[in-house]
Amino acid sequence: MEGKMKTAVMLGTGHMGFEERDIPKVGDSEVLVKLEYVGICGSDLHYYETGAIGDYVVKPPFVLGHEPGGTVVEVGKEVRHLKAGDRVALEPGKTCGHCEFCREGKYNLCPEVVFFATPPVDGVFQEYVAHEADLCYKLPENVSSLEGALIEPLAVGFHAAIQGNAHLGQKALVMGAGCIGLVSMMALKARGVSEVYVVDIIEKRLQKAMELGADGVINGAQEDVIERVKQITENRGMDLVIETAGTEITTRQAVRVAKKGSDIVLVGYSKSGEITLPVSLILDKELTLKSVFRYRHIYPMAIEAVASGKVNLKGIVTDIFPLDEVQKAMDYSVNNKNDIVKAVIQIA
């Protein structure tokens, strides 16, 4: 497919603009996707605000966005399972396939991964992208392209639930009711966890958690989280805790409220990258701490969960902005974090 496309680019910290770029050429094993929706992730906002995450430093002009959904418009000559007109969710990380992690099936840990919107690799705040066909998952008729764009964060939630061995009969607690906290809560419910409670200090997010199926919420700014969990669990503690807020306070609370012998799954990144924890209490309780880095082998499961109605993925979206208003979208997302749960860029 020949022609030009509009691309939103980060020109500097807090500054977005546009470039006209060539529509990408399709490789033999790739498909060309006309993008329709791309979610705004916390990492996009962090790059936008600060210009870097750890060792990953933005060199403008840089394209943000790694949560895409769209429609296939062209296929490479080796592609058999997709055709023009198929709506797809795109898994944003291409791995090497040869390292020890890829061979073991833990491809999310591949050191050679090429991941959308992780410098120096551009993201997908643009009209078209060429991507490996094996990383493009066809959406059922009853799953929209908007939901396709949100499969990426949902995959994180399912990976967290799987890391914690979530199952029927458990009581679980999710620390944080942002996008990842909410999808983690829904993933836990989809996997059969009997009761899921959510902690946050922002009332609007807690209301959203209840709308999406939480069994109860705790406002950490108004209630004693530890005492409330004691009441809920009759002093036994939670069978599983997923920490998505990335703060020292919530992570220490996770240790305090976890039942002896249970699992804590760490998902949220702290601002400094370091947290001090009561290790003696972790030892006394014989807790298992697990962690999450993106996801692996999750997309088909996540898509099925949405298609079957077990996950209300559209429900997390609070704001949609057209591509032409990408500057407004980023600024509004940065300045209204208490009001926005999940913002999305509408490309097409």
RAVEN-V61040 format. One record per pair of residues at least 12 apart in sequence whose ideal C-beta (glycine too) atoms are under 6 Angstrom apart, sorted by the first residue. I is the first residue (numbers start at 1). J is the second residue. D is the distance in whole Angstrom. If there is no record, write none. Layout:
BEGIN
((I J D) (I J D))
END
This chain:
BEGIN
((1 23 5) (1 32 6) (1 74 5) (3 23 5) (4 20 5) (5 21 6) (5 23 5) (5 126 6) (5 127 4) (5 128 5) (6 18 6) (6 127 5) (7 19 5) (7 21 5) (7 126 4) (8 125 4) (8 326 4) (9 61 4) (9 63 6) (10 60 6) (10 62 5) (10 64 6) (11 60 5) (11 61 6) (12 60 5) (13 51 5) (16 326 5) (16 327 4) (16 330 6) (23 128 5) (24 130 4) (26 74 5) (26 76 5) (26 130 5) (27 76 5) (28 76 4) (28 77 5) (28 78 5) (29 76 6) (29 78 5) (29 133 6) (30 76 5) (30 130 5) (30 132 6) (30 133 6) (31 72 5) (31 75 5) (31 79 6) (31 82 6) (31 133 5) (31 136 6) (32 73 5) (32 74 4) (32 130 5) (33 70 4) (33 72 6) (33 129 5) (34 70 5) (34 71 5) (34 73 5) (34 128 6) (35 68 5) (35 70 4) (35 124 6) (35 347 4) (36 69 6) (36 70 5) (36 145 4) (36 347 6) (36 348 4) (37 69 5) (37 145 6) (37 146 5) (37 149 4) (37 344 5) (37 346 6) (38 65 4) (38 67 6) (38 68 5) (38 124 6) (38 125 6) (38 149 6) (38 345 5) (39 67 3) (39 149 5) (39 150 6) (39 344 5) (40 333 6) (40 343 5) (41 67 6) (44 64 4) (45 333 6) (45 334 6) (48 330 5) (49 334 6) (56 118 6) (56 119 5) (57 119 6) (58 119 5) (63 122 4) (63 123 5) (63 125 6) (64 117 5) (64 123 5) (64 125 5) (65 117 6) (65 123 4) (65 124 5) (65 125 4) (66 92 4) (66 116 4) (66 117 4) (66 123 5) (67 149 5) (67 152 4) (68 90 5) (68 124 5) (68 149 6) (69 89 5) (69 145 4) (69 148 3) (69 149 4) (71 87 5) (72 84 6) (72 86 5) (72 88 6) (79 133 4) (82 133 6) (86 138 5) (87 139 5) (87 145 5) (88 136 4) (88 137 6) (88 138 6) (89 137 5) (89 148 4) (89 151 4) (90 131 5) (90 136 5) (91 135 4) (91 299 5) (92 115 6) (92 116 4) (93 113 5) (93 115 4) (94 114 5) (94 132 6) (95 107 4) (95 110 4) (95 113 5) (96 110 6) (96 112 4) (107 296 6) (108 293 6) (108 294 5) (108 296 4) (127 347 6) (137 299 5) (137 303 6) (140 307 4) (142 307 6) (143 306 5) (143 307 5) (147 306 5) (147 313 5) (150 313 5) (151 302 5) (151 303 6) (153 179 5) (153 183 5) (154 183 5) (154 302 5) (155 295 4) (155 298 4) (155 302 5) (156 180 6) (156 295 6) (157 183 3) (157 184 4) (157 187 4) (158 187 4) (158 298 5) (158 302 5) (159 292 5) (159 295 4) (159 298 6) (160 184 5) (160 242 5) (160 265 5) (160 267 5) (160 292 5) (161 187 4) (161 188 5) (161 191 5) (163 265 5) (163 290 5) (163 292 6) (164 240 5) (164 263 5) (164 265 4) (166 188 5) (166 191 5) (166 193 5) (166 240 6) (168 192 4) (169 194 6) (170 193 5) (170 239 4) (170 240 6) (171 195 5) (171 233 6) (171 238 6) (171 239 5) (172 188 5) (172 193 5) (172 196 5) (172 240 4) (173 197 5) (173 238 4) (173 241 5) (174 198 5) (174 242 5) (175 199 5) (175 243 5) (175 245 5) (175 250 4) (175 254 6) (176 244 4) (176 245 3) (177 198 5) (177 200 4) (177 205 4) (177 206 6) (177 209 5) (179 316 6) (179 342 5) (180 244 5) (181 244 4) (182 212 6) (182 316 5) (184 242 5) (184 244 6) (185 198 6) (185 214 6) (186 212 6) (186 311 5) (189 213 5) (190 305 5) (190 310 4) (190 311 5) (195 215 4) (196 214 6) (196 215 6) (197 216 5) (198 214 5) (198 217 5) (199 218 5) (199 220 5) (199 225 6) (201 220 5) (201 221 4) (202 338 5) (208 341 5) (212 312 6) (212 315 5) (225 253 5) (226 256 5) (226 257 6) (229 257 4) (236 259 6) (237 257 6) (237 258 6) (237 259 3) (238 257 5) (238 258 6) (238 259 6) (239 259 6) (239 262 5) (240 263 6) (241 254 4) (241 258 5) (241 264 5) (242 265 5) (243 266 5) (243 268 6) (244 267 5) (244 268 5) (245 268 5) (246 268 3) (246 269 5) (246 270 5) (248 275 5) (251 275 5) (255 278 6) (255 281 6) (255 282 6) (258 287 6) (260 285 5) (261 286 5) (263 288 5) (264 287 6) (264 289 5) (265 290 5) (266 291 5) (267 292 5) (316 341 6) (316 342 5) (317 342 5) (317 344 6) (318 340 5) (318 341 5) (318 342 6) (319 340 6) (319 343 4) (320 344 5) (320 346 5) (321 345 6) (322 346 5) (323 345 6) (323 347 5))
END
